[in-house]
Amino acid sequence: MTADGSNPLISVQPNALKFVFELEKPSFCDLKVVNNTEHHVAFKVKTTSPKKYFVRPNTGVVQPWDSSVIRVTLQAPREYPPDMQCKDKFLLQSTVVPPNTDVDDLPSDTFNKESTKEIQECKLKVFYVTPSSRGNSEDEGFKSYSDQAPDSNSVSLVIVLLKFTRPVHMRIEAVQQLKDERDAAVRQTLQLQQELDFLKRRRHRRNDTGFSLKFALIVGLIGIMVGLLLNFSFSSSLSSPAAVPTVATTTSPVEPSTTEGIETPL
C-alpha cells in the first residue's frame, strides 16, 4: 500500500492526518478505510507517538466492499512545537482474514511480518493546522487548509475581528440574557407576593367570621344558663310551704301541790 491510498486490499481517505492545533484543547481527525475486495480484511493502526494520540478503533475487520471509520484524537497539547512542524507518523496495516472473523478472534500474530500472510502497509503523515487557517471542508472528516490561502492583510483582519468583535457580541448576548432572566424573576416575585397577600386577606376574613360565630355561641350559652338558673330559683321560691302563724296561749298558774314531808320548790 502506498500513501496515496491505492491498494489491492483497502484504500484510506484522506491520505494524511491534519489536526487543528490549540493549547489545552483536543482535536480529532477521521480516517475512512474502504475494503476494495470480496474478502474480509483486518486492519491495525500504529503510531510513533502512542502517548499523544487516542485511536478508536485501533484494530478491526472490514466486511467485503464495506468501509469503517477510524477516529484519531490528538490529546490536549501543553506547548507549541517548533515552527508548528510535526514529525509523528501513522502506519495502517491490513491483511486478509477468514470469513466471519471477529476482531476479538484475531490471533496475536495477525500483523506479524514474519508470518506467511501478506501484510500491506500504508504510512500517513501528521500535520498541524492553526485555527485561523483551517478550512471549512467536512467531507474528508478533518479540518484542513483552504485551497486558496488569503493574503496576509485579510488574515490579520480576520484575526482582529475574531479577537474583539466576536467576544463583544457574545458579551452583549450574555448581558441581554441576564437582563431577561432578571425581569422574569422580578415578575415571578411580584406574582408570588400578590398571591401571598390574597391568601392572607382570605385567611383574615375566615378568622373574623369564626371569632364572631364563637362569640355569639358563647353569649347564647351564657344567656341560656342564666335563664335556667333564674327559672329554677323562681320555681323553688313558689313551691316552698307558707309560714304558720304562732298563737299565743295563756295558761293558768298551777298551784303547787304539797306532799307530806316533801317540799316542792316554786
PASEBA-1860 file (N, C-alpha, C; in nm, 3 decimals):
! residues 266
1> MTADGSNP> 0.084/-0.120/0.000/0.000/0.000/0.000/0.087/0.124/0.000 ~ 0.048/0.221/-0.073/0.121/0.347/-0.079/0.044/0.455/-0.008 ~ 0.109/0.568/0.013/0.047/0.677/0.090/-0.064/0.745/0.015 ~ -0.075/0.727/-0.116/-0.180/0.794/-0.192/-0.312/0.720/-0.187 ~ -0.315/0.605/-0.115/-0.442/0.536/-0.095/-0.465/0.423/-0.191 ~ -0.382/0.400/-0.291/-0.403/0.289/-0.384/-0.356/0.161/-0.320 ~ -0.443/0.059/-0.320/-0.408/-0.067/-0.257/-0.504/-0.173/-0.306 ~ -0.454/-0.294/-0.333/-0.546/-0.400/-0.376/-0.647/-0.439/-0.269
9> LISVQPNA> -0.610/-0.421/-0.141/-0.700/-0.462/-0.033/-0.791/-0.347/0.012 ~ -0.733/-0.241/0.060/-0.812/-0.130/0.115/-0.757/0.002/0.064 ~ -0.839/0.104/0.078/-0.797/0.242/0.050/-0.831/0.328/0.169 ~ -0.749/0.431/0.191/-0.764/0.517/0.308/-0.787/0.660/0.263 ~ -0.885/0.724/0.323/-0.916/0.863/0.293/-0.932/0.940/0.425 ~ -0.862/1.051/0.438/-0.764/1.114/0.349/-0.629/1.045/0.360 ~ -0.535/1.093/0.285/-0.403/1.030/0.284/-0.306/1.094/0.382 ~ -0.356/1.182/0.470/-0.275/1.244/0.575/-0.367/1.286/0.689
17> LKFVFELE> -0.308/1.294/0.807/-0.385/1.337/0.924/-0.353/1.482/0.955 ~ -0.456/1.563/0.962/-0.440/1.706/0.991/-0.525/1.742/1.112 ~ -0.460/1.805/1.210/-0.525/1.839/1.335/-0.520/1.991/1.356 ~ -0.629/2.045/1.404/-0.632/2.186/1.443/-0.561/2.198/1.578 ~ -0.449/2.266/1.580/-0.364/2.271/1.698/-0.400/2.392/1.784 ~ -0.447/2.363/1.906/-0.478/2.466/2.005/-0.433/2.416/2.141 ~ -0.371/2.504/2.219/-0.325/2.465/2.351/-0.442/2.429/2.441 ~ -0.423/2.322/2.518/-0.522/2.276/2.616/-0.655/2.236/2.552
25> KPSFCDLK> -0.654/2.206/2.423/-0.776/2.163/2.356/-0.746/2.042/2.268 ~ -0.822/1.933/2.283/-0.800/1.818/2.196/-0.857/1.843/2.056 ~ -0.806/1.768/1.959/-0.852/1.776/1.822/-0.857/1.635/1.765 ~ -0.940/1.615/1.663/-0.955/1.481/1.607/-0.952/1.486/1.455 ~ -0.925/1.370/1.399/-0.924/1.352/1.254/-0.980/1.213/1.225 ~ -1.072/1.205/1.130/-1.136/1.078/1.094/-1.073/1.021/0.967 ~ -1.046/0.891/0.973/-0.995/0.818/0.857/-1.101/0.718/0.811 ~ -1.126/0.715/0.684/-1.221/0.620/0.627/-1.144/0.509/0.556
33> VVNNTEHH> -1.164/0.387/0.603/-1.098/0.269/0.547/-1.200/0.192/0.465 ~ -1.172/0.174/0.337/-1.265/0.109/0.244/-1.204/-0.024/0.198 ~ -1.283/-0.130/0.211/-1.241/-0.262/0.162/-1.277/-0.273/0.014 ~ -1.177/-0.287/-0.069/-1.198/-0.293/-0.214/-1.202/-0.436/-0.266 ~ -1.214/-0.533/-0.181/-1.209/-0.673/-0.224/-1.334/-0.746/-0.178 ~ -1.340/-0.871/-0.218/-1.451/-0.959/-0.177/-1.413/-1.044/-0.057 ~ -1.304/-1.008/0.008/-1.256/-1.081/0.125/-1.276/-0.996/0.251 ~ -1.269/-1.063/0.364/-1.267/-0.994/0.492/-1.125/-0.946/0.517
41> VAFKVKTT> -1.110/-0.819/0.544/-0.978/-0.758/0.563/-0.969/-0.702/0.705 ~ -0.862/-0.740/0.775/-0.836/-0.687/0.909/-0.733/-0.575/0.899 ~ -0.748/-0.476/0.985/-0.654/-0.363/0.986/-0.610/-0.333/1.128 ~ -0.496/-0.267/1.139/-0.442/-0.224/1.268/-0.368/-0.093/1.248 ~ -0.387/0.000/1.342/-0.326/0.133/1.333/-0.215/0.143/1.437 ~ -0.098/0.189/1.393/0.016/0.211/1.481/0.065/0.354/1.461 ~ 0.135/0.406/1.564/0.188/0.542/1.557/0.322/0.549/1.628 ~ 0.402/0.646/1.590/0.532/0.667/1.654/0.520/0.738/1.788
49> SPKKYFVR> 0.403/0.796/1.819/0.381/0.867/1.947/0.250/0.820/2.008 ~ 0.248/0.701/2.064/0.121/0.648/2.116/0.066/0.725/2.236 ~ 0.150/0.801/2.308/0.101/0.875/2.424/0.031/1.005/2.385 ~ 0.052/1.050/2.263/-0.008/1.177/2.221/-0.143/1.159/2.153 ~ -0.171/1.036/2.107/-0.291/1.014/2.026/-0.377/0.903/2.086 ~ -0.506/0.915/2.060/-0.604/0.817/2.105/-0.677/0.767/1.980 ~ -0.663/0.638/1.948/-0.716/0.582/1.824/-0.827/0.482/1.858 ~ -0.944/0.503/1.799/-1.057/0.411/1.818/-1.137/0.398/1.688
57> PNTGVVQP> -1.152/0.274/1.637/-1.084/0.153/1.686/-0.944/0.144/1.627 ~ -0.851/0.092/1.703/-0.716/0.076/1.650/-0.699/-0.057/1.577 ~ -0.797/-0.146/1.594/-0.796/-0.274/1.525/-0.940/-0.309/1.487 ~ -0.957/-0.367/1.367/-1.092/-0.402/1.324/-1.090/-0.491/1.202 ~ -1.209/-0.535/1.164/-1.228/-0.619/1.046/-1.333/-0.553/0.958 ~ -1.302/-0.533/0.832/-1.392/-0.470/0.737/-1.453/-0.578/0.648 ~ -1.585/-0.574/0.637/-1.655/-0.670/0.553/-1.625/-0.644/0.405 ~ -1.647/-0.742/0.317/-1.622/-0.721/0.174/-1.701/-0.603/0.119
65> WDSSVIRV> -1.635/-0.519/0.047/-1.692/-0.400/-0.018/-1.756/-0.304/0.083 ~ -1.711/-0.313/0.207/-1.765/-0.227/0.312/-1.657/-0.128/0.357 ~ -1.692/-0.043/0.449/-1.597/0.057/0.497/-1.608/0.071/0.649 ~ -1.508/0.136/0.706/-1.504/0.161/0.850/-1.437/0.295/0.875 ~ -1.480/0.363/0.980/-1.426/0.495/1.015/-1.341/0.482/1.140 ~ -1.221/0.536/1.134/-1.128/0.537/1.246/-1.112/0.681/1.292 ~ -1.133/0.707/1.419/-1.116/0.842/1.474/-0.985/0.848/1.552 ~ -0.899/0.938/1.511/-0.771/0.962/1.577/-0.780/1.096/1.650
73> TLQAPREY> -0.761/1.093/1.781/-0.775/1.214/1.863/-0.639/1.256/1.915 ~ -0.605/1.382/1.892/-0.483/1.441/1.946/-0.513/1.493/2.086 ~ -0.441/1.441/2.185/-0.462/1.485/2.322/-0.428/1.635/2.335 ~ -0.490/1.699/2.433/-0.472/1.844/2.451/-0.324/1.877/2.471 ~ -0.263/1.950/2.377/-0.120/1.983/2.392/-0.098/2.093/2.494 ~ 0.019/2.093/2.553/0.054/2.194/2.654/0.151/2.298/2.602 ~ 0.214/2.274/2.489/0.307/2.372/2.433/0.311/2.357/2.282 ~ 0.355/2.462/2.217/0.363/2.462/2.071/0.490/2.391/2.025
81> PPDMQCKD> 0.481/2.313/1.917/0.602/2.252/1.862/0.684/2.355/1.785 ~ 0.811/2.330/1.765/0.894/2.426/1.690/0.842/2.443/1.547 ~ 0.814/2.567/1.512/0.769/2.602/1.377/0.640/2.527/1.337 ~ 0.566/2.482/1.435/0.441/2.410/1.410/0.461/2.288/1.318 ~ 0.578/2.228/1.326/0.608/2.111/1.246/0.593/1.986/1.332 ~ 0.533/1.883/1.273/0.510/1.758/1.344/0.583/1.645/1.271 ~ 0.656/1.568/1.349/0.731/1.455/1.292/0.663/1.321/1.320 ~ 0.545/1.324/1.378/0.474/1.200/1.408/0.424/1.135/1.279
89> KFLLQSTV> 0.417/1.002/1.282/0.368/0.927/1.167/0.276/0.815/1.214 ~ 0.188/0.773/1.123/0.097/0.662/1.149/0.120/0.554/1.044 ~ 0.098/0.430/1.086/0.111/0.315/0.998/-0.016/0.232/1.007 ~ -0.079/0.209/0.893/-0.201/0.128/0.887/-0.168/-0.003/0.814 ~ -0.178/-0.113/0.887/-0.152/-0.245/0.832/-0.283/-0.316/0.800 ~ -0.283/-0.396/0.694/-0.403/-0.469/0.654/-0.364/-0.605/0.601 ~ -0.454/-0.702/0.622/-0.432/-0.837/0.573/-0.565/-0.908/0.562 ~ -0.570/-1.010/0.478/-0.692/-1.087/0.457/-0.708/-1.188/0.570
97> VPPNTDVD> -0.830/-1.202/0.619/-0.861/-1.298/0.726/-0.977/-1.386/0.680 ~ -0.998/-1.501/0.745/-1.108/-1.590/0.707/-1.244/-1.521/0.720 ~ -1.343/-1.567/0.646/-1.478/-1.507/0.655/-1.536/-1.519/0.796 ~ -1.621/-1.422/0.827/-1.691/-1.417/0.956/-1.594/-1.413/1.074 ~ -1.479/-1.355/1.052/-1.382/-1.341/1.161/-1.414/-1.216/1.243 ~ -1.421/-1.233/1.375/-1.448/-1.120/1.463/-1.317/-1.060/1.510 ~ -1.320/-0.931/1.542/-1.198/-0.863/1.581/-1.140/-0.923/1.709 ~ -1.227/-0.975/1.797/-1.178/-1.037/1.920/-1.115/-1.172/1.895
105> DLPSDTFN> -1.140/-1.230/1.779/-1.085/-1.361/1.747/-0.954/-1.354/1.669 ~ -0.904/-1.236/1.644/-0.780/-1.224/1.568/-0.662/-1.276/1.649 ~ -0.579/-1.361/1.591/-0.460/-1.409/1.663/-0.363/-1.295/1.690 ~ -0.278/-1.316/1.788/-0.183/-1.212/1.825/-0.079/-1.186/1.717 ~ -0.053/-1.285/1.631/0.047/-1.270/1.525/-0.016/-1.235/1.390 ~ -0.138/-1.181/1.392/-0.205/-1.150/1.266/-0.126/-1.051/1.183 ~ -0.067/-0.952/1.248/0.005/-0.847/1.175/0.156/-0.861/1.192 ~ 0.199/-0.980/1.221/0.342/-1.007/1.232/0.402/-1.029/1.093
113> KESTKEIQ> 0.503/-0.953/1.061/0.562/-0.963/0.927/0.634/-1.095/0.905 ~ 0.670/-1.161/1.010/0.742/-1.287/0.996/0.650/-1.401/0.957 ~ 0.519/-1.381/0.965/0.426/-1.487/0.927/0.418/-1.499/0.775 ~ 0.352/-1.605/0.731/0.341/-1.629/0.586/0.234/-1.544/0.521 ~ 0.154/-1.474/0.600/0.048/-1.392/0.543/0.105/-1.268/0.477 ~ 0.033/-1.220/0.381/0.070/-1.095/0.315/0.014/-0.979/0.394 ~ 0.100/-0.893/0.437/0.061/-0.775/0.515/0.098/-0.651/0.436 ~ 0.000/-0.571/0.410/0.022/-0.447/0.335/0.016/-0.329/0.432
121> ECKLKVFY> 0.095/-0.228/0.400/0.108/-0.115/0.491/0.085/0.016/0.417 ~ 0.035/0.111/0.494/0.012/0.247/0.442/0.062/0.345/0.547 ~ 0.155/0.432/0.510/0.210/0.531/0.601/0.138/0.665/0.583 ~ 0.106/0.725/0.695/0.033/0.853/0.696/0.111/0.954/0.776 ~ 0.128/1.073/0.720/0.195/1.182/0.790/0.096/1.264/0.871 ~ 0.149/1.343/0.964/0.067/1.426/1.053/0.104/1.572/1.029 ~ 0.001/1.655/1.017/0.019/1.799/1.000/-0.065/1.872/1.104 ~ -0.010/1.983/1.154/-0.082/2.068/1.248/-0.133/2.191/1.173
129> VTPSSRGN> -0.257/2.226/1.200/-0.323/2.339/1.136/-0.363/2.439/1.243 ~ -0.332/2.566/1.221/-0.372/2.669/1.316/-0.520/2.701/1.300 ~ -0.587/2.745/1.405/-0.731/2.774/1.394/-0.764/2.882/1.291 ~ -0.676/2.979/1.272/-0.705/3.088/1.179/-0.697/3.045/1.034 ~ -0.629/2.936/1.006/-0.611/2.894/0.868/-0.681/2.763/0.835 ~ -0.766/2.716/0.924/-0.834/2.589/0.898/-0.941/2.609/0.792 ~ -0.969/2.507/0.719/-1.068/2.514/0.611/-1.208/2.486/0.661 ~ -1.302/2.493/0.570/-1.442/2.468/0.602/-1.489/2.332/0.553
137> SEDEGFKS> -1.400/2.253/0.496/-1.440/2.124/0.441/-1.463/2.024/0.553 ~ -1.577/1.952/0.546/-1.610/1.850/0.644/-1.630/1.713/0.579 ~ -1.625/1.707/0.447/-1.647/1.581/0.378/-1.533/1.483/0.402 ~ -1.413/1.535/0.425/-1.298/1.449/0.444/-1.283/1.403/0.588 ~ -1.365/1.453/0.675/-1.362/1.409/0.814/-1.255/1.477/0.897 ~ -1.194/1.586/0.849/-1.094/1.657/0.926/-1.089/1.801/0.880 ~ -1.027/1.885/0.958/-1.014/2.027/0.929/-0.878/2.050/0.864 ~ -0.877/2.114/0.749/-0.755/2.129/0.671/-0.740/2.272/0.625
145> YSDQAPDS> -0.629/2.298/0.553/-0.605/2.429/0.496/-0.701/2.456/0.382 ~ -0.727/2.581/0.359/-0.809/2.619/0.244/-0.729/2.602/0.116 ~ -0.801/2.574/0.009/-0.732/2.555/-0.119/-0.664/2.684/-0.165 ~ -0.728/2.797/-0.138/-0.671/2.924/-0.176/-0.650/3.006/-0.050 ~ -0.524/3.026/-0.018/-0.492/3.099/0.104/-0.511/3.248/0.081 ~ -0.574/3.320/0.174/-0.590/3.465/0.158/-0.459/3.537/0.184 ~ -0.455/3.662/0.151/-0.333/3.739/0.173/-0.317/3.770/0.320 ~ -0.201/3.822/0.355/-0.168/3.845/0.496/-0.259/3.952/0.558
153> NSVSLVIV> -0.296/4.053/0.479/-0.383/4.158/0.534/-0.520/4.103/0.571 ~ -0.576/4.018/0.487/-0.705/3.959/0.515/-0.699/3.870/0.638 ~ -0.591/3.793/0.648/-0.576/3.706/0.764/-0.566/3.788/0.892 ~ -0.490/3.897/0.887/-0.477/3.983/1.006/-0.610/4.044/1.044 ~ -0.687/4.089/0.944/-0.817/4.148/0.972/-0.911/4.046/1.034 ~ -0.910/3.925/0.983/-0.996/3.820/1.038/-0.959/3.788/1.182 ~ -0.828/3.783/1.208/-0.783/3.755/1.344/-0.828/3.863/1.440 ~ -0.815/3.991/1.397/-0.858/4.102/1.483/-1.007/4.095/1.510
161> LLKFTRPV> -1.084/4.068/1.406/-1.230/4.058/1.424/-1.267/3.944/1.516 ~ -1.198/3.832/1.502/-1.228/3.718/1.589/-1.192/3.747/1.733 ~ -1.087/3.826/1.755/-1.043/3.852/1.891/-1.129/3.955/1.962 ~ -1.182/4.052/1.886/-1.252/4.163/1.950/-1.402/4.165/1.922 ~ -1.438/4.157/1.794/-1.580/4.169/1.759/-1.662/4.055/1.815 ~ -1.616/3.934/1.794/-1.694/3.818/1.839/-1.710/3.813/1.990 ~ -1.603/3.836/2.071/-1.624/3.839/2.216/-1.720/3.946/2.260 ~ -1.714/4.066/2.198/-1.809/4.172/2.236/-1.951/4.130/2.206
169> HMRIEAVQ> -1.971/4.070/2.088/-2.105/4.023/2.053/-2.155/3.918/2.152 ~ -2.064/3.829/2.191/-2.102/3.726/2.286/-2.135/3.787/2.422 ~ -2.058/3.890/2.462/-2.088/3.954/2.590/-2.221/4.026/2.586 ~ -2.253/4.092/2.474/-2.382/4.161/2.463/-2.496/4.060/2.475 ~ -2.483/3.948/2.406/-2.587/3.845/2.417/-2.599/3.794/2.560 ~ -2.485/3.775/2.627/-2.489/3.725/2.765/-2.557/3.826/2.857 ~ -2.524/3.957/2.838/-2.587/4.061/2.922/-2.737/4.066/2.897 ~ -2.778/4.059/2.770/-2.921/4.062/2.739/-2.992/3.942/2.799
177> QLKDERDA> -2.928/3.827/2.794/-2.989/3.708/2.853/-3.004/3.722/3.004 ~ -2.902/3.781/3.069/-2.912/3.803/3.213/-3.023/3.902/3.246 ~ -3.040/4.007/3.163/-3.149/4.102/3.187/-3.285/4.035/3.173 ~ -3.301/3.952/3.072/-3.428/3.882/3.054/-3.457/3.791/3.173 ~ -3.355/3.721/3.219/-3.375/3.634/3.335/-3.409/3.715/3.460 ~ -3.345/3.834/3.476/-3.377/3.918/3.590/-3.521/3.967/3.584 ~ -3.567/4.014/3.468/-3.705/4.061/3.453/-3.804/3.949/3.481 ~ -3.774/3.831/3.433/-3.863/3.717/3.458/-3.869/3.686/3.607
185> AVRQTLQL> -3.755/3.695/3.675/-3.753/3.670/3.819/-3.832/3.775/3.896 ~ -3.822/3.902/3.852/-3.897/4.010/3.918/-4.048/3.989/3.900 ~ -4.087/3.954/3.777/-4.230/3.930/3.753/-4.281/3.813/3.837 ~ -4.204/3.711/3.845/-4.246/3.596/3.924/-4.255/3.631/4.072 ~ -4.161/3.714/4.121/-4.165/3.755/4.261/-4.290/3.838/4.291 ~ -4.324/3.932/4.201/-4.444/4.013/4.220/-4.570/3.927/4.219 ~ -4.574/3.831/4.130/-4.691/3.743/4.124/-4.705/3.663/4.252 ~ -4.593/3.612/4.303/-4.597/3.537/4.428/-4.639/3.626/4.545
193> QQELDFLK> -4.593/3.753/4.546/-4.631/3.844/4.653/-4.780/3.873/4.649 ~ -4.836/3.892/4.528/-4.980/3.915/4.517/-5.059/3.795/4.565 ~ -5.017/3.677/4.529/-5.087/3.557/4.574/-5.079/3.543/4.726 ~ -4.962/3.577/4.784/-4.947/3.569/4.928/-5.039/3.669/4.999 ~ -5.048/3.792/4.948/-5.138/3.892/5.008/-5.284/3.847/4.999 ~ -5.322/3.788/4.887/-5.459/3.740/4.872/-5.490/3.631/4.973 ~ -5.395/3.540/4.992/-5.416/3.432/5.089/-5.425/3.487/5.231 ~ -5.344/3.590/5.261/-5.350/3.649/5.395/-5.487/3.715/5.420
201> RRRHRRND> -5.535/3.792/5.320/-5.666/3.855/5.336/-5.778/3.753/5.351 ~ -5.770/3.649/5.273/-5.873/3.545/5.280/-5.871/3.475/5.415 ~ -5.750/3.448/5.466/-5.740/3.383/5.596/-5.788/3.476/5.707 ~ -5.762/3.607/5.693/-5.806/3.702/5.794/-5.959/3.708/5.800 ~ -6.022/3.709/5.682/-6.169/3.710/5.679/-6.226/3.584/5.744 ~ -6.162/3.471/5.716/-6.210/3.347/5.778/-6.196/3.351/5.929 ~ -6.085/3.408/5.979/-6.065/3.417/6.123/-6.168/3.510/6.188 ~ -6.201/3.624/6.122/-6.300/3.716/6.176/-6.437/3.649/6.184
209> TGFSLKFA> -6.478/3.578/6.081/-6.608/3.510/6.082/-6.614/3.404/6.189 ~ -6.506/3.331/6.206/-6.505/3.228/6.309/-6.514/3.287/6.448 ~ -6.445/3.402/6.469/-6.449/3.465/6.600/-6.589/3.514/6.632 ~ -6.659/3.577/6.541/-6.794/3.627/6.568/-6.891/3.514/6.596 ~ -6.877/3.403/6.523/-6.965/3.289/6.548/-6.939/3.230/6.686 ~ -6.811/3.218/6.721/-6.780/3.163/6.854/-6.832/3.255/6.964 ~ -6.815/3.386/6.945/-6.861/3.480/7.047/-7.013/3.473/7.063 ~ -7.085/3.463/6.952/-7.231/3.454/6.959/-7.275/3.326/7.030
217> LIVGLIGI> -7.205/3.217/7.000/-7.240/3.091/7.066/-7.216/3.099/7.216 ~ -7.104/3.159/7.256/-7.075/3.169/7.399/-7.177/3.256/7.470 ~ -7.210/3.370/7.409/-7.311/3.458/7.469/-7.446/3.388/7.480 ~ -7.482/3.314/7.374/-7.609/3.242/7.379/-7.611/3.139/7.490 ~ -7.500/3.063/7.504/-7.495/2.963/7.611/-7.504/3.028/7.748 ~ -7.434/3.140/7.766/-7.441/3.210/7.896/-7.584/3.257/7.924 ~ -7.652/3.311/7.819/-7.790/3.356/7.838/-7.883/3.242/7.876 ~ -7.862/3.126/7.809/-7.947/3.010/7.839/-7.925/2.966/7.982
225> MVGLLLNF> -7.796/2.961/8.024/-7.766/2.917/8.162/-7.825/3.014/8.264 ~ -7.811/3.143/8.238/-7.868/3.241/8.332/-8.020/3.228/8.340 ~ -8.082/3.207/8.222/-8.227/3.191/8.223/-8.270/3.067/8.301 ~ -8.196/2.957/8.282/-8.229/2.835/8.356/-8.213/2.855/8.505 ~ -8.105/2.923/8.546/-8.084/2.947/8.689/-8.195/3.034/8.747 ~ -8.234/3.141/8.675/-8.342/3.227/8.725/-8.473/3.151/8.734 ~ -8.500/3.072/8.632/-8.624/2.993/8.630/-8.626/2.895/8.745 ~ -8.510/2.831/8.771/-8.504/2.733/8.878/-8.523/2.800/9.013
233> SFSSSLSS> -8.461/2.913/9.036/-8.472/2.982/9.164/-8.615/3.034/9.183 ~ -8.678/3.082/9.075/-8.815/3.131/9.085/-8.912/3.017/9.117 ~ -8.888/2.903/9.055/-8.974/2.787/9.082/-8.956/2.739/9.224 ~ -8.838/2.743/9.278/-8.812/2.698/9.414/-8.882/2.788/9.515 ~ -8.883/2.915/9.488/-8.948/3.007/9.582/-9.099/2.989/9.582 ~ -9.158/2.953/9.470/-9.302/2.933/9.466/-9.343/2.802/9.531 ~ -9.266/2.699/9.525/-9.305/2.568/9.578/-9.275/2.551/9.725 ~ -9.214/2.644/9.800/-9.183/2.630/9.943/-9.311/2.654/10.024
241> PAAVPTVA> -9.348/2.580/10.148/-9.473/2.594/10.227/-9.482/2.731/10.294 ~ -9.609/2.780/10.314/-9.632/2.910/10.379/-9.604/2.903/10.529 ~ -9.566/3.011/10.584/-9.533/3.016/10.729/-9.660/3.010/10.811 ~ -9.669/2.925/10.915/-9.786/2.909/11.003/-9.773/3.008/11.117 ~ -9.877/3.095/11.137/-9.867/3.195/11.246/-9.873/3.129/11.383 ~ -9.802/3.183/11.475/-9.792/3.127/11.612/-9.899/3.194/11.698 ~ -9.981/3.111/11.765/-10.090/3.161/11.852/-10.042/3.159/11.994 ~ -10.052/3.270/12.058/-10.008/3.282/12.198/-10.119/3.232/12.289
249> TTTSPVEP> -10.098/3.142/12.377/-10.198/3.087/12.472/-10.159/3.123/12.612 ~ -10.258/3.145/12.690/-10.235/3.184/12.830/-10.271/3.066/12.918 ~ -10.184/3.028/12.997/-10.209/2.914/13.088/-10.221/2.967/13.228 ~ -10.310/2.907/13.295/-10.332/2.948/13.435/-10.224/2.888/13.521 ~ -10.184/2.964/13.614/-10.079/2.911/13.703/-10.131/2.795/13.785 ~ -10.052/2.705/13.800/-10.089/2.583/13.874/-10.033/2.598/14.013 ~ -10.120/2.578/14.104/-10.077/2.590/14.240/-9.990/2.472/14.276 ~ -9.892/2.504/14.346/-9.803/2.394/14.385/-9.870/2.299/14.480
257> STTEGIET> -9.852/2.177/14.452/-9.909/2.076/14.539/-9.808/2.037/14.641 ~ -9.856/2.006/14.752/-9.769/1.970/14.862/-9.785/1.825/14.892 ~ -9.678/1.770/14.928/-9.678/1.629/14.969/-9.618/1.624/15.107 ~ -9.664/1.534/15.168/-9.617/1.525/15.303/-9.469/1.490/15.305 ~ -9.406/1.574/15.392/-9.260/1.551/15.411/-9.177/1.595/15.295 ~ -9.240/1.643/15.185/-9.159/1.685/15.067/-9.195/1.826/15.033 ~ -9.096/1.908/15.013/-9.118/2.045/14.970/-9.090/2.056/14.823 ~ -9.188/2.118/14.766/-9.171/2.140/14.621/-9.127/2.282/14.599
265> PL> -9.017/2.299/14.537/-8.972/2.438/14.517/-9.058/2.506/14.415 ~ -9.077/2.640/14.438/-9.155/2.721/14.347/-9.072/2.754/14.229
END
